[in-house]
Amino acid sequence: MKMPRAVRWIVIAIGVILVVLAIVAGAGSRTETLRRLVVDTLADRLDSDIELQSFSVDTFPTVDIRGQGLVIRLKGRTDVPPLVQIRSFVITGGMLGLLSRPRRFRTVTLEGLEINIPPGGAKFGTSDGTAANPESGSSSSPIHIGRLVSSDAVLRLIPRRADKTPREFAIHQLSMTGVGVEERMPFEAELTNPLPRGHIRTEGRFGPWNRGNPGATTLDGKYVFDKADLSTIKGIGGILTSTGEFGGQLDRIAVKGETRTPDFRLKLTDKPVPLTTQFEAVVDGTDGDTYLNAVNAQLEKTAIFAKGAVVGTPGVKGRTVQLHVKVDDGRIEDFLDLAVKTDRPVMSGQIALHADFVLPPGPRDVVEKLRLSGEFDLSSARFTDPGVREKLTSMSQRARGAPGTPGQDVMSDVEGQFRLADGTLSLTPVRFRIPGAAVQLSGTYGLQSEALQFDGTLRMDATISEAAGGGLKSVFLKMVDPFFKKRGAGAVLPIRVRGTRQDPKFGLDVVKALTPK
């Protein structure tokens, strides 16, 4: 007797239901077996050691897989932090996805995610660092996940050197789609940069995961670094915004972008000045070291070019900024606006310089720990302080042998070598010319105390008696003129500068002047 078509469909449906019920019952009775299967599969696919504290499966009405205490560790490497730790996870999907190849799930939700990226060259595999399967860095994935979400995760970049502190990023939100070991996975993330503290939004693509060498896993994307508070770095201030794009692999990420800080300032003066930069850099994502291939900055009207690195220091928490800085045609007033406590710059003029810039880590104020050394050339310099201008004008008149004659503000060319350390600027020496005279000085200026302490020589066209301006004094001074004439100059006098920036005192170094050579 032939079974009616409707009856056949009923029998088939009942059979399917019975199969599903059998799977549900089997899953419930073999939780430990499934947990072991998950551990063994992950260990095989990732060439890693796997720990999973608890595991459960619920297959009705949807497939829900829950677990706690998942740890993925480099094989045999208990001496380094686990690659991944997850406090708990939930995987959801449908029955058809569970039975398909590859197995497909709709979502994975993670809590307490911690990712530790090992230094470049660290590989999955044996304890000696060699890959367990050198023929392939990735493998075909038995699982596909529609969407992975995580909140309040932590990303740590483990440095190559054991004496360096890992760099941590708090990832507030992470979303990835199309997740699979062999796939290129789109992602979106929001995280906090530790220093300077600020909010980063980024999106891009990550993977495929390189199981043999995690540092070689590729990624690319773009970012917005918004409202970064520079005051979290002691000694400076301002709100920075940066945008850019990146690409490469975890142990060598090329970054190209720009920054805008309309109110950059040193706490020394607390005067805001606009600062913008465009940069190209390479970041070692496994230890956070950054290599600046080119930085083009604009400080008010002055263009600044720099290249260098931001690297870790053995035994010291934090990173050292090392730059070579060059200015071809800048304005001295732009730098003085930033560094000197005045309503207006003490000097104006064109400046060219090159310098080595070193900013070590540590809690001290930026001005105190900053180290600079280099050379500068200042042309057409004019002091803005009336008192200083008056003294220079008087010096120029006397040096030409015409004291008291009507004169105008003098301009000078200045050049020299400089060094900044512990908040003190040393000039060794600085040379400048004004009409009728050449001055050479060496000494120091305290950026915070503003104290001046300079000694040097004044070489005049006029003799001592001519500089006196005639009269009985000039007659008596003619007797000493021969003692101060040197190498064709009218007179060469030892001078000194003391006092402060607001009240400088220029004078003859009497002791040196009267000491026989």
MIVONU-190888 format. One record per residue (C-alpha): x, y, z. Coordinates in Angstrom, 2 decimals, decimal comma. Each point is the difference from the previous one (the first is absolute). Layout:
KEVEX        X        Y        Z
KEVEX        X        Y        Z
...
***
This chain:
KEVEX        X        Y        Z
KEVEX     0,00     0,00     0,00
KEVEX     1,44     3,32    -1,07
KEVEX     0,34     2,63     2,74
KEVEX    -1,86     3,23    -0,82
KEVEX     2,20     3,01    -0,74
KEVEX    -1,30     2,00     2,98
KEVEX     0,71    -2,88     2,35
KEVEX     3,55    -0,28    -1,36
KEVEX     0,66     3,68     0,79
KEVEX    -1,40    -0,48     3,52
KEVEX     2,30    -2,96     0,55
KEVEX     3,01     1,95    -1,32
KEVEX    -0,84     2,99     2,23
KEVEX    -0,36    -2,26     3,04
KEVEX     3,32    -1,60    -0,91
KEVEX     1,73     3,37    -0,19
KEVEX    -1,52     0,99     3,36
KEVEX     1,21    -3,24     1,54
KEVEX     3,49     0,61    -1,39
KEVEX     0,03     3,51     1,45
KEVEX    -1,22    -1,29     3,34
KEVEX     2,69    -2,64    -0,08
KEVEX     2,64     2,66    -0,64
KEVEX    -1,38     2,13     2,84
KEVEX    -0,02    -2,97     2,36
KEVEX     3,45    -1,09    -1,16
KEVEX     1,45     3,48     0,46
KEVEX    -1,38     0,19     3,50
KEVEX     1,47    -3,34     0,95
KEVEX     3,41     0,55    -1,62
KEVEX     0,94     3,52     1,16
KEVEX     3,45    -1,10     1,18
KEVEX     0,59    -1,80    -3,30
KEVEX    -0,91     3,14    -1,94
KEVEX     2,21     2,14     2,26
KEVEX     2,90    -2,34    -0,70
KEVEX    -0,76     0,15    -3,74
KEVEX     0,07     3,83     0,06
KEVEX     3,32     0,03     1,89
KEVEX     1,60    -2,55    -2,35
KEVEX    -1,26     1,82    -3,11
KEVEX     1,32     3,37     1,14
KEVEX     3,32    -1,54     1,00
KEVEX     0,36    -1,57    -3,43
KEVEX    -1,13     3,01    -2,00
KEVEX     2,12     2,53     1,91
KEVEX     2,97    -2,19     0,92
KEVEX    -0,52     1,15     3,57
KEVEX    -0,75    -1,12     3,52
KEVEX    -3,69     0,42     0,89
KEVEX    -1,74     0,21     3,34
KEVEX    -3,80     0,10     0,39
KEVEX    -1,47    -0,09     3,49
KEVEX    -3,68    -0,57    -0,82
KEVEX    -2,07    -0,65    -3,10
KEVEX    -3,70    -0,59    -0,71
KEVEX    -2,25    -0,36    -3,04
KEVEX    -3,70     0,77    -0,31
KEVEX    -1,52    -0,88    -3,37
KEVEX    -3,62     1,03     0,45
KEVEX    -1,50     2,20    -1,34
KEVEX     3,35     1,27    -1,31
KEVEX     3,53    -1,23     0,43
KEVEX     1,59     1,75     2,99
KEVEX     3,55    -0,93     0,96
KEVEX     1,34     1,46     3,23
KEVEX     3,44    -0,18     1,52
KEVEX     2,16     1,45     2,72
KEVEX     3,71     0,29     0,62
KEVEX     1,33    -0,42    -3,55
KEVEX     3,79     0,41    -0,21
KEVEX     2,02    -0,28    -3,23
KEVEX     3,73    -0,20     0,67
KEVEX     3,07    -0,29    -2,20
KEVEX     0,85    -3,69    -0,03
KEVEX     2,30    -0,86     2,87
KEVEX     0,45     3,68     0,94
KEVEX    -1,11     0,39     3,60
KEVEX     2,72     2,65     0,43
KEVEX    -1,97     2,60    -1,99
KEVEX    -3,60     1,25     0,38
KEVEX    -2,73    -1,93    -1,88
KEVEX    -0,75     1,22    -3,48
KEVEX    -3,74     0,21     0,78
KEVEX    -2,01    -0,22     3,20
KEVEX    -3,82     0,14     0,06
KEVEX    -1,93     0,07     3,23
KEVEX    -3,24    -1,21    -1,64
KEVEX    -1,53    -0,35    -3,44
KEVEX    -3,36    -0,73    -1,64
KEVEX    -0,32    -1,37    -3,54
KEVEX    -3,43     0,02    -1,66
KEVEX    -1,17    -1,50    -3,25
KEVEX    -2,50    -2,30    -1,71
KEVEX    -0,14    -3,76    -0,32
KEVEX     0,71     0,10    -3,73
KEVEX     3,11     2,10     0,63
KEVEX     1,20    -2,52     2,57
KEVEX    -0,38    -2,86    -2,48
KEVEX     1,58     1,85    -2,97
KEVEX     3,63    -0,02    -1,11
KEVEX     1,54     2,27     1,08
KEVEX    -2,19     0,33     3,09
KEVEX    -1,68     3,39     0,04
KEVEX    -1,07     2,12     2,95
KEVEX    -1,82     3,30     0,04
KEVEX     1,72     1,76     2,92
KEVEX     2,72    -0,40     2,56
KEVEX    -0,09     2,20     3,11
KEVEX     3,13     0,27     2,12
KEVEX     0,49     1,30     3,53
KEVEX     3,33     0,60     1,67
KEVEX     2,07    -0,26    -3,19
KEVEX     3,75     0,48     0,43
KEVEX     2,33    -0,13    -3,01
KEVEX     3,78    -0,16     0,45
KEVEX     1,87     0,52    -3,27
KEVEX     3,49    -1,53     0,29
KEVEX     3,06     1,73    -1,46
KEVEX     0,79    -0,39    -3,68
KEVEX     1,56    -3,35    -0,76
KEVEX    -1,74    -1,82     2,87
KEVEX    -1,73    -2,98    -1,54
KEVEX    -2,58    -2,58     0,91
KEVEX     1,62    -3,31     0,47
KEVEX     2,69    -1,45     2,22
KEVEX     1,61     1,76     2,94
KEVEX     3,06     0,86    -2,08
KEVEX    -2,14     2,34    -2,11
KEVEX    -0,09    -2,07    -3,20
KEVEX    -3,33    -0,46    -1,73
KEVEX    -1,68    -3,36     0,36
KEVEX    -1,08     0,10    -3,63
KEVEX     2,46     2,14    -1,99
KEVEX    -1,67    -0,74    -3,32
KEVEX    -2,99     2,19     0,63
KEVEX    -0,74     3,03     2,13
KEVEX    -3,78    -0,43    -0,22
KEVEX    -2,43    -2,85    -0,32
KEVEX    -3,47    -0,58    -1,38
KEVEX    -2,63     0,89     2,57
KEVEX    -2,66    -2,55     1,10
KEVEX    -2,06     2,84     1,49
KEVEX    -1,48     3,20    -1,42
KEVEX    -1,46     2,70     2,28
KEVEX    -2,34     2,65    -1,36
KEVEX     0,80     2,59     2,67
KEVEX     2,28     0,13     3,03
KEVEX    -0,52     2,64     2,67
KEVEX     2,03     0,83     3,09
KEVEX    -0,11     2,78     2,58
KEVEX     2,61     1,21     2,48
KEVEX     2,82    -2,11    -1,40
KEVEX     3,72     0,54     0,53
KEVEX     2,72    -0,13    -2,67
KEVEX     3,60    -0,35     1,22
KEVEX     3,07     0,34    -2,16
KEVEX     2,73    -2,18     1,49
KEVEX     3,48     1,53    -0,59
KEVEX     2,97    -1,99    -1,23
KEVEX     2,06     0,95     3,05
KEVEX    -1,08    -1,41     3,33
KEVEX     0,93     3,22     1,81
KEVEX    -2,54     2,05    -1,97
KEVEX    -3,56     0,54     1,20
KEVEX    -2,80    -1,30    -2,29
KEVEX    -2,10     2,68    -1,64
KEVEX    -3,72    -0,30     0,76
KEVEX    -3,06     1,23    -1,90
KEVEX    -3,51    -0,10     1,46
KEVEX    -2,33    -1,09    -2,84
KEVEX    -3,47     1,17     1,01
KEVEX    -1,83    -1,41    -3,01
KEVEX     1,13    -2,50    -2,63
KEVEX    -2,06    -1,36    -2,84
KEVEX     1,20    -2,40    -2,73
KEVEX    -1,98    -1,58    -2,83
KEVEX     0,66    -3,07    -2,12
KEVEX     2,35    -1,45     2,60
KEVEX     2,08    -3,02    -1,02
KEVEX     3,62    -0,98     0,38
KEVEX     0,71     0,21    -3,74
KEVEX    -2,13     3,05    -0,74
KEVEX     0,56     3,75    -0,26
KEVEX    -2,23     1,32     2,78
KEVEX    -1,55     3,50    -0,02
KEVEX     0,09     1,63     3,45
KEVEX    -1,03     3,11     1,89
KEVEX     1,41     0,95     3,39
KEVEX     0,00     2,74     2,59
KEVEX     2,88     0,19     2,44
KEVEX     1,89     2,31     2,35
KEVEX     3,60     0,94    -0,73
KEVEX     1,95     0,09     3,27
KEVEX     2,40     2,90    -0,68
KEVEX    -1,00     2,55    -1,03
KEVEX    -3,39    -1,10     1,26
KEVEX    -2,64     0,18    -2,69
KEVEX    -2,75    -1,85    -1,84
KEVEX     0,76    -1,97    -3,19
KEVEX    -2,57    -1,19    -2,52
KEVEX     1,29    -2,36    -2,65
KEVEX    -1,31    -2,24    -2,73
KEVEX     1,66    -2,26    -2,51
KEVEX     0,77    -3,63    -0,77
KEVEX     1,98    -2,53     1,99
KEVEX     1,44    -3,38    -0,98
KEVEX     0,18    -2,67    -1,09
KEVEX     1,48    -1,08     3,34
KEVEX     3,55    -1,25    -0,38
KEVEX     0,13    -2,88     2,44
KEVEX     3,73    -0,60    -0,49
KEVEX     1,01     3,63     0,69
KEVEX    -2,73     2,26     1,46
KEVEX     2,14     3,10    -0,58
KEVEX    -0,25    -0,64    -3,75
KEVEX    -3,81     0,20     0,01
KEVEX    -1,08     2,75    -2,41
KEVEX    -2,32     2,95     0,64
KEVEX    -0,97     3,31    -1,58
KEVEX    -2,44     2,77     0,71
KEVEX    -0,47     3,58     1,10
KEVEX    -0,32     1,75     3,35
KEVEX    -1,14     3,15     1,78
KEVEX     1,85     0,94     3,19
KEVEX    -2,33     2,53     1,58
KEVEX     0,36     2,43     2,90
KEVEX     3,37    -1,28     1,19
KEVEX     0,88     1,88     3,18
KEVEX     3,68     0,92    -0,20
KEVEX    -0,04     1,10     3,63
KEVEX     0,19    -3,70     0,89
KEVEX     3,67     0,46    -0,97
KEVEX     1,48     2,10     2,79
KEVEX     1,22     3,39    -1,16
KEVEX    -2,07     0,50    -3,16
KEVEX    -3,63     0,66    -0,82
KEVEX    -2,53     0,28    -2,80
KEVEX    -2,65    -2,15    -1,66
KEVEX     1,26    -2,04    -2,94
KEVEX    -2,01    -1,54    -2,81
KEVEX     1,57    -2,41    -2,47
KEVEX    -1,28    -1,84    -3,05
KEVEX     1,74    -2,47    -2,26
KEVEX     0,24    -3,42    -1,55
KEVEX     2,12    -3,05     0,65
KEVEX     0,94    -3,31    -1,58
KEVEX     2,47    -2,85     0,18
KEVEX     0,36    -2,71     2,60
KEVEX    -0,03     0,06     3,79
KEVEX     3,78     0,18     0,37
KEVEX     0,38     2,71    -2,69
KEVEX    -2,93     2,36    -0,45
KEVEX     0,45     2,94    -2,38
KEVEX    -1,94     3,06     1,21
KEVEX    -0,65     3,22    -1,89
KEVEX    -1,97     2,85     1,51
KEVEX    -0,22     3,50     1,36
KEVEX    -0,51     1,69     3,36
KEVEX    -1,60     3,31     0,95
KEVEX     0,55     1,69     3,36
KEVEX    -1,35     3,57    -0,10
KEVEX     0,99     0,69     3,62
KEVEX     3,35    -1,78     0,48
KEVEX     1,93     1,42     2,94
KEVEX     2,76    -0,55     2,49
KEVEX    -1,04     0,27     3,63
KEVEX     3,09     2,18     0,41
KEVEX    -1,80     2,90    -1,69
KEVEX    -3,53    -1,36    -0,50
KEVEX    -0,26     1,97    -3,24
KEVEX    -2,01    -1,88    -2,68
KEVEX     1,42    -0,13    -3,51
KEVEX    -1,35    -1,90    -3,03
KEVEX     1,93    -3,14    -0,97
KEVEX    -0,75    -2,34    -2,90
KEVEX     1,96    -2,97    -1,33
KEVEX    -0,04    -2,42    -2,88
KEVEX     1,90    -3,22     0,56
KEVEX     0,98    -3,37    -1,38
KEVEX     1,07    -2,66     2,45
KEVEX     0,48    -3,71     0,53
KEVEX    -1,36    -1,52     3,22
KEVEX     1,17    -3,31     1,39
KEVEX    -3,37    -1,19     1,28
KEVEX     1,63    -2,68     2,11
KEVEX     1,91     2,39     2,27
KEVEX    -1,40     3,45    -0,82
KEVEX     3,29     1,48    -1,26
KEVEX    -0,64     2,63    -2,68
KEVEX     2,42     1,08    -2,72
KEVEX    -0,75     3,44    -1,44
KEVEX     1,13     0,07    -3,61
KEVEX    -1,19     3,56    -0,60
KEVEX    -1,74     2,63     2,11
KEVEX    -0,94     3,35    -1,56
KEVEX    -1,22     2,35     2,73
KEVEX    -1,27     3,56    -0,07
KEVEX     0,42     2,08     3,19
KEVEX    -1,85     3,24    -0,74
KEVEX     1,96     1,28    -3,07
KEVEX     3,04    -2,28     0,38
KEVEX     0,42    -3,25    -1,90
KEVEX     1,84    -2,73     1,93
KEVEX     1,33    -3,24    -1,48
KEVEX     0,86    -2,99     2,15
KEVEX     0,72    -3,72    -0,10
KEVEX     0,84    -2,47     2,73
KEVEX    -1,58    -2,57     2,30
KEVEX    -2,09    -0,53     3,12
KEVEX     1,49    -3,05     1,70
KEVEX     0,10    -1,79     3,32
KEVEX     2,85     0,46     2,44
KEVEX     1,43    -3,10     1,74
KEVEX    -1,01    -0,12     3,65
KEVEX    -2,15     3,16    -0,24
KEVEX    -3,76     0,24    -0,30
KEVEX    -1,06     2,06    -3,00
KEVEX     1,65     0,98    -3,26
KEVEX     2,71     2,36    -1,17
KEVEX    -0,64     2,43    -2,86
KEVEX     3,10     0,44    -2,16
KEVEX    -0,16     2,45    -2,91
KEVEX     2,25     1,93    -2,31
KEVEX    -1,68     3,35    -0,56
KEVEX     0,67     2,47    -2,81
KEVEX    -1,33     3,50    -0,71
KEVEX     1,08     1,65    -3,25
KEVEX    -1,85     3,31     0,11
KEVEX    -1,94     0,54     3,21
KEVEX    -0,91     2,83     2,33
KEVEX     1,70     0,24     3,39
KEVEX    -3,09     1,66     1,47
KEVEX    -2,03    -3,18    -0,59
KEVEX     2,34    -1,95     2,29
KEVEX     0,20     2,81     2,55
KEVEX    -3,80     0,18     0,10
KEVEX     0,06    -3,58     1,22
KEVEX     2,90     0,13     2,46
KEVEX     0,34     3,50     1,50
KEVEX    -2,42     1,64     2,46
KEVEX    -0,82     3,27    -1,74
KEVEX    -3,07     1,65    -1,45
KEVEX     1,92     0,32    -3,24
KEVEX     3,19    -1,73    -1,26
KEVEX     3,26     1,52     1,26
KEVEX     1,54    -0,20    -3,48
KEVEX    -1,00    -0,31    -3,64
KEVEX     1,97    -1,20    -2,99
KEVEX     0,67    -2,85    -2,38
KEVEX     1,51    -3,19     1,39
KEVEX     1,58    -3,14    -1,42
KEVEX     1,01    -2,85     2,27
KEVEX     0,64    -3,69     0,29
KEVEX    -0,11    -1,86     3,29
KEVEX    -0,13    -3,38     1,64
KEVEX    -3,10    -0,32     2,17
KEVEX    -0,23    -2,56     2,82
KEVEX    -3,00    -0,29     2,33
KEVEX     0,49    -2,87     2,47
KEVEX    -2,89    -1,61     1,89
KEVEX    -0,78     0,70     3,61
KEVEX    -2,25     2,14     2,20
KEVEX     2,03     3,23    -0,23
KEVEX    -1,26     3,09    -1,81
KEVEX     0,77    -0,02    -3,73
KEVEX     2,10     3,17     0,28
KEVEX     2,12    -1,57     2,74
KEVEX     0,69    -3,30    -1,76
KEVEX     0,23     1,24    -3,60
KEVEX     3,51    -0,07    -1,51
KEVEX     0,94     2,01    -3,09
KEVEX     3,31     0,61    -1,69
KEVEX     0,79     1,63    -3,32
KEVEX     0,84     3,17    -1,90
KEVEX    -2,02     3,03    -1,06
KEVEX     0,36     3,01    -2,28
KEVEX    -2,19     3,02     0,66
KEVEX    -0,12     2,85    -2,54
KEVEX    -1,48     3,50     0,17
KEVEX    -0,73    -0,48     3,69
KEVEX    -1,71     2,87     1,78
KEVEX    -0,75     0,15     3,73
KEVEX    -3,51     1,12     0,88
KEVEX     0,80     1,18     3,54
KEVEX     0,64     3,79    -0,07
KEVEX     2,60    -0,20     2,76
KEVEX     2,04    -2,64    -1,80
KEVEX    -0,27     1,90    -3,30
KEVEX     1,21     3,17     1,69
KEVEX     3,03    -1,74     1,49
KEVEX     0,93    -1,65    -3,30
KEVEX    -0,39     3,31    -1,84
KEVEX     2,27     1,70     2,55
KEVEX     2,54    -2,81    -0,31
KEVEX    -0,02     0,33    -3,79
KEVEX     0,50     3,78     0,19
KEVEX     2,94    -0,32     2,38
KEVEX     1,52    -2,86    -2,01
KEVEX     0,01     2,30    -3,04
KEVEX     1,55     2,83     2,01
KEVEX    -3,12     2,18    -0,12
KEVEX    -1,72    -0,22     3,39
KEVEX    -3,04     2,18     0,50
KEVEX    -0,66     0,52    -3,70
KEVEX    -3,53    -0,59    -1,33
KEVEX    -0,42    -3,63    -0,89
KEVEX    -2,59    -2,53    -0,93
KEVEX    -0,78    -3,48     1,27
KEVEX     2,75    -2,37    -0,96
KEVEX    -0,51    -3,39    -1,60
KEVEX     2,45    -2,83     0,45
KEVEX     0,92    -3,41    -1,33
KEVEX     0,44    -2,69     2,66
KEVEX     1,47    -3,47    -0,26
KEVEX     1,18    -2,58     2,46
KEVEX    -0,26    -3,43     1,54
KEVEX    -2,51    -0,85     2,69
KEVEX    -0,81    -2,73     2,47
KEVEX    -3,09    -0,38     2,17
KEVEX     0,02    -2,30     3,03
KEVEX    -1,72     0,07     3,40
KEVEX    -1,89     3,15    -0,93
KEVEX     3,16     2,02    -0,72
KEVEX     0,95     1,31    -3,45
KEVEX     3,76     0,16    -0,59
KEVEX     1,52     1,99    -2,87
KEVEX     3,61    -0,89    -0,78
KEVEX     0,70     2,39    -1,58
KEVEX    -2,50     2,37    -1,57
KEVEX     1,31     2,67    -2,37
KEVEX    -1,80     3,05    -1,33
KEVEX     0,81     3,22    -1,81
KEVEX    -1,44     3,46     0,26
KEVEX     1,26     3,08    -1,87
KEVEX     3,48     0,74     1,34
KEVEX     0,36    -3,06     2,22
KEVEX     0,21    -3,77     0,15
KEVEX    -1,01    -1,84     3,18
KEVEX     0,81    -3,55     1,08
KEVEX    -1,64    -1,41     3,12
KEVEX    -0,21    -3,34     1,79
KEVEX    -2,27    -0,75     2,90
KEVEX    -3,37    -1,17     1,18
KEVEX    -3,66     1,03     0,15
KEVEX    -2,43    -1,64     2,43
KEVEX    -3,31    -0,74    -1,71
KEVEX    -1,89     0,14     3,29
KEVEX     2,12     2,44     2,04
KEVEX     0,69     2,21    -3,08
KEVEX     3,45     0,69     1,50
KEVEX     2,74     1,16    -2,38
KEVEX     3,66    -0,83     0,50
KEVEX     2,19     0,72    -3,03
KEVEX     3,65     0,95    -0,43
KEVEX     1,85     0,91    -3,15
KEVEX     1,68     2,71    -2,01
KEVEX    -1,02     3,17    -1,80
KEVEX     2,09     0,85    -3,06
KEVEX    -0,45     3,66    -1,04
KEVEX     1,04     1,98    -3,04
KEVEX     0,71     2,98     2,29
KEVEX     2,68     0,22     2,66
KEVEX    -0,79     0,40     3,70
KEVEX     0,60     3,73    -0,14
KEVEX    -2,14     0,43    -3,12
KEVEX    -2,83    -1,94     1,61
KEVEX     0,11     2,39     2,97
KEVEX    -1,21     2,82    -2,24
KEVEX     2,66     2,68     0,45
KEVEX     0,79     2,30     2,89
KEVEX     2,47    -0,42     2,82
KEVEX    -0,97    -3,64     0,48
KEVEX     1,03    -0,80    -3,58
KEVEX     3,37     1,65     0,55
KEVEX     0,81    -2,19     2,99
KEVEX    -1,33    -3,12    -1,72
KEVEX     2,39     0,45    -2,91
KEVEX     2,69    -1,33     2,31
KEVEX    -1,74    -3,37     0,30
KEVEX    -1,02    -0,33    -3,66
KEVEX     3,10    -2,05    -0,90
KEVEX    -0,83    -2,63     2,63
KEVEX    -3,35    -0,83    -1,63
KEVEX     0,94     0,16    -3,67
KEVEX     0,14    -3,51    -1,43
KEVEX     0,18    -1,42    -3,50
KEVEX    -1,02     3,20    -1,77
KEVEX    -2,96     0,82     2,24
KEVEX    -0,34     3,36     1,69
KEVEX    -0,55    -1,80     3,31
KEVEX    -0,83    -3,45     1,29
KEVEX    -1,69     0,07     3,41
KEVEX    -1,09    -2,80     2,34
KEVEX    -3,70     0,41     0,79
KEVEX    -2,62    -1,72     2,09
KEVEX    -3,79    -0,24     0,03
KEVEX    -1,85    -0,67     3,24
KEVEX    -3,47     0,52     1,43
KEVEX    -3,20    -1,40    -1,49
KEVEX    -1,74     0,12    -3,31
KEVEX    -2,19     2,86     1,23
KEVEX     2,93     1,92     1,51
KEVEX     3,26    -0,87    -1,80
KEVEX     3,19     1,71     1,15
KEVEX     2,84     0,52    -2,49
KEVEX     3,42     1,00     1,25
KEVEX     3,76    -0,16    -0,28
KEVEX     1,67    -2,91     1,74
KEVEX     2,41     2,19     1,96
KEVEX     1,99    -2,88     1,45
KEVEX     0,75    -1,46    -3,42
KEVEX     0,62     3,43    -1,46
KEVEX     2,70     0,79     2,57
KEVEX     1,55    -3,46     0,16
KEVEX     3,27    -0,09    -2,02
KEVEX     0,02    -2,52    -2,81
***
